[in-house]
Each structure stands twice: as C-alpha cells, then as structure tokens.
Amino acid sequence: MLSKSSKDALAKVRQMIPPMLEKFHKGTKIPDRSLRDVDTDVLAGQLGRVAVIGGSQDYTGAPYFSAMASARLGADMSHVICEPEAAQVIKTYSPNLMVHPLMRQSHKIKNTTESPDSIAQSVIDMLPRLHVVVIGPGLGRDKLMQDTCARVIVAAKEQHLPFVLDADGLYLAQTRPELVKGYTECILTPNVVEFGRLAKAMGVDLPKEGEAGAEEVCAKLSQAYGGVMIIQKGYHDYISTGNQTMVCDLEGGRKRSGGQGDTLTGSLGTLLAYRKAYMDGIWETEGNFSGEDLLMLAAFGGSAITRECSRLAFMKNGRSLQASDLTEMVPIAFDHLIGEKDESSKL
C-alpha cells in the first residue's frame, strides 16, 4: 500500500510524463524553450534518446537490462555503446536496441593506431544526438574503459548533458571525484556497499550498526560531492541533493539477484529524457516545475518503478527471480503507479 507522501510524489511524476499525442510523430512546429524564439520539429526521438555506456568482454547482461528498461519505459531510441565482443552478444539479445562497438579494452589496442583520445572521441561525437547517458553497467575496471568514460564525462558536462553513474561507473566518482563534483545534472546510484566506498572516499562517516541517520548521511554525501544527486539503494531508497531529501518506501521484491539496479538506471535515463521534453515545452505541461524539481521527481519515479518491478517479478517468480524478469514488468509497473494520460489532451 502506498503512503500518502508516495502517492503525492507519483502524482507529480505523472505531470512530467509526455502524453502520447499524434503530433509527436508529424513534425509539428513547437516552441523550444531552450532555444527561445527558434521553432523545432517534434519527430521520432523527441521522447527520449538514451545511451548506455558499458558492456565488456565479461559483462553483457547489465547494459542490455539498462537499455531495455529505458526502451520499455518509453524512450524512442535506446543505444548501447560497448566493446566489440560485447556488441556481438548484445545484438543477439534484442533487435530493438542500437548497439555501437566503440569502446575498447586495454588488451585490444596493442599494435593498433587507436589511442584513448581517438576512442573517446568516437563516443563524444555521439553526444549531441542524445538526451541522457548512463555510464557503468557492465563497464568493468579496465583502465582504458575507465579513462574513456572519464573523457566522455568531461565532454558531457561541457554540453550540459545529464548522466547517471552506476556499478563500475561509480568507481570513477570514487577515485576521481573531481569528474562529478558540483555537476548537478548527474545522478549516482550506489547500493549499500558502493555507498560505503563513496563515503570513505569523501570523508563522510557512516552511522554505526543499529544507529539511525541513513537519510542524513545520504544528504551529507551529496553535499560532499557539491550537490550531486545520490540515490542510495536499500530497504528504502534515499534520494538526496544535499538540500532536499526524499525517501522511496514502496515495497520491493524479497529476492535481490544481481542486475536489478540496471532497471533503475534505464528507467532514470528515460525519465530524465522526459524531463528535457517537459522543459522544452513540447506539450502543454502542468505543474510549472523547475529543473531541480524535475530531477528529484525523475529520481523518485525511477526508484518507485524499479521497486514495483521487483515486487511484481517476485510475486510471479519467487526465489527463481532473475534480473530479466524485471524487464518485462517495466510497462506494467508504470501503468500501476503512473498510467497513461488522456491522449485527447490539448496540443
């Protein structure tokens, strides 16, 4: 059963979700608030172009789960940018994803003319085509993969592009905090162990066992990173920008198989793309939310949808639940918690 605070938050999330209007696929001229007096066409891709950067020789599932969650939540275009051997595998998982074998692992560039800069540039060249980037699922700790992502993060910040860091993407925030510090268009999504590593790296003390204060510590870690949003995953999810903190207390499943966090990152990718659509005014919006408000709502919505996916998947599969079971629950969880708007809404 949803708490009143969760119901109220989800009602606001619903206001930032674009309705399914016919004009979105007819190239209708609409004013783009980010371009002031310039008109822009609403065409395929306007409701979300999300890329997941990750996927290496050893890890192919995580980027797939993330990208598919993004697609199943409604992103128009869902990309995976990965290492070539991973690309061959991921392409066999689904024809719905666009898979780009642009990343390289260190042992693969010996005796080649490729350099870290040239590899990163091939990824950076894609950024203007994207609304959101998710960095980390299946990335691994290979130095070249990490260095490439570091360069991509710098370029994303220059283009004011939102990004999500998870899994081995969080290793960058841990070891090179200057990459994300103060960039408030970034979301970190650590689990309990990863949160502890980040806190240690930033000199934030954790509460002792049995002590309260998880909500306050999440806020302190966000403040240590200069206001970067943090979603601390756990029994409850704590979401904080340092100044504002929310708690997502929706019931989840009782099985914590690996890979469930990838549903969160993909969901966040799509919701951040919807945030851009809201701020660009591609439909008659409600709520008059600020960019900071919308960031918090996107984070809460992603957390809520993921927890509902976990609950539904556990109800169906019990102890046999796997990460792939959450993927098929994404549209169902969305309908349960948010639902579609009336398609006859005003243009």
BELNORVEN-V819355 format. One record per backbone hydrogen bond with DSSP energy under -1.0 kcal/mol. NH is the residue of the N-H (numbers start at 0). CO is the residue of the C=O. Records with the same first field share a line. If there is no record, write none. Layout:
BEGIN
NH = CO  CO
END
This chain:
BEGIN
6 = 2
7 = 3
8 = 4
9 = 5
10 = 6
11 = 7
12 = 8
13 = 9
15 = 12
16 = 13
20 = 18
23 = 20
24 = 21
25 = 22
26 = 41
27 = 22
29 = 39
31 = 37
32 = 279
34 = 31
37 = 34
39 = 29
41 = 27
45 = 42
47 = 44
49 = 76
50 = 131
51 = 78
52 = 133
53 = 80
55 = 58
64 = 60
65 = 61
66 = 62
67 = 63
68 = 64
69 = 65
70 = 66
71 = 67
72 = 68
73 = 70
74 = 69
76 = 47
78 = 49
79 = 97
80 = 51
81 = 99
82 = 54
86 = 82
87 = 83
88 = 84
89 = 85
90 = 86
91 = 88
92 = 89
93 = 89
97 = 77
99 = 79
101 = 99
102 = 81
107 = 104
108 = 105
111 = 108
118 = 114
119 = 115
120 = 116
121 = 117
122 = 118
123 = 119
124 = 120
125 = 122
126 = 123
128 = 125
129 = 126
130 = 48
131 = 48
132 = 161
133 = 50
134 = 163
135 = 52
138 = 135
145 = 141
146 = 142
147 = 143
148 = 144
149 = 145
150 = 146
151 = 147
152 = 148
153 = 149
154 = 150
155 = 151
156 = 152
157 = 153
158 = 154
159 = 156
160 = 155
162 = 184
163 = 132
164 = 186
165 = 134
168 = 165
169 = 166
173 = 169
174 = 170
175 = 171
178 = 175
179 = 176
180 = 176
181 = 224
182 = 179
186 = 162
187 = 228
188 = 164
194 = 190
195 = 191
196 = 192
197 = 193
198 = 194
199 = 195
200 = 196
201 = 197
203 = 198
210 = 207
216 = 212
217 = 213
218 = 214
219 = 215
220 = 216
221 = 217
222 = 218
223 = 219
224 = 220
225 = 222
226 = 221
228 = 185
229 = 239
230 = 187
231 = 237
232 = 189
236 = 247
237 = 231
238 = 245
239 = 229
240 = 243
245 = 238
247 = 236
259 = 256
261 = 258
262 = 259
264 = 260
265 = 261
266 = 262
267 = 263
268 = 264
269 = 265
270 = 266
271 = 267
272 = 268
273 = 269
274 = 270
275 = 271
276 = 272
277 = 273
278 = 274
279 = 275
281 = 276
284 = 282
293 = 289
294 = 290
295 = 291
296 = 292
297 = 293
298 = 294
299 = 295
300 = 296
301 = 297
302 = 298
303 = 299
304 = 300
305 = 301
306 = 302
307 = 303
308 = 304
309 = 305
310 = 306
311 = 307
312 = 308
313 = 309
314 = 310
315 = 311
316 = 312
317 = 313
319 = 316
320 = 317
324 = 321
325 = 322
329 = 326
332 = 328
333 = 329
334 = 330
335 = 331
336 = 332
337 = 333
338 = 333
344 = 341
END
